[in-house]
Amino acid sequence: MGLFDFLSNDGEKKPVQPAAKPAAGGATDFFGNANQPAGAPAAAQGETYTVVSGDSLSKIAKHHYGDAAKWHQIYDANKNIIGSNPDHIEVGQVLTLPKL
């Protein structure tokens, strides 16, 4: 038996599994963050954003609000997550972007 005797164009024949459905009423964004219900507090009604490599609060503010100087609003809404140093955000942190 040769090396190529194990290869075929058929591949493994397994049934296709349907994609997992999200939880009832649980619409999510691209990163899988749950959307907030309409009755949530004002700060929680804003979008959520997951920090990626190379991000800063000013870059996030520039992208979402069109003004890098609005990073203070993001920091104020997320002090409990970010801590006392607004220059130190970590990849994977989920930040709330308040509506302005």
N, C-alpha and C positions, 0 to 999 in steps of 0.2 A: 504494500500500500504506500502511495506517495504522499507528500505533504499536501498537495492540492486536492486529494481525494476527500478531505473533510470539508471543503468549501463547496457551497452551492448557492444558487441564486434565490433559493426559497427562504433562507434564513430560518430562524426559529418561528414556528407557527403557534403563536399564543393569541388568545382572544384579546382584542383591544378593550382596555378598561375605560369607562367614562371618567371624565375629569371630576374631581371632588367639587361638590357644590358648597358655596359659602353658607354659614349658619343663617338661620331664618332672620330676615331683616338686617343682616350684617353686611352691608355694602362696604367694600374696602377700596383703598387707593392702590397705586402701583406697588407700594412696598408692603401691602397687607395690613396697613393701619386701619382700624375701624373708624368709620365716619361717625361723628357725634350726632345724637338726636337733636331735633329742633328745640327742645326745651332745656338744653344744657346752658350753663352760664356763658356769658359773652366771650370770655377768654377761651373757653373750651369749644366754642362754635367755630373758631378759626381752623385753618387747615393744620395738619401735622406734617412734619418734615423729618426724614431720617438723615442724619449727618453722614456724609461720605468723605473719603480722603481728599484733602485739599480745601475743605470748606472753612469758612470763617463766618462770624455773624454778619459782617458787612457784605460778604459775597452772597449770603442767603437773602439778606434784605434787598440788595440790588436786583437779584433775580426775581423775587416775589413781589416787591413793592416798587421797583424801578428807582430806588434811592438808597444808596449804601448807608447814608446817615441815619436811617431808621432802625439800625441794629439795636439801639437802646430798647425799643419796644419789644423786640424778640427776647432780649436779655431779661427785661423786667418780667415777662410772662413765664420765663423758664429758670429763674434764679435757683429754685429748689433742685433742678436737674444739673445745671451748669456749675453752680457753686459761686465762690466769691471772685473768681478770675474769669471775666468774659472772653479772654483770649485763649482759654483752655477748654475747647469742646472736643469731644471724643467721637470717633467713627462709631456709628450705630446708635447714638443717642437719638431719641425721638423728641423733637421740639414742637411746641405749639406755636403756630404763627398767628398771632391775634389779628382780627379784622381791624383795619384802620379807618 
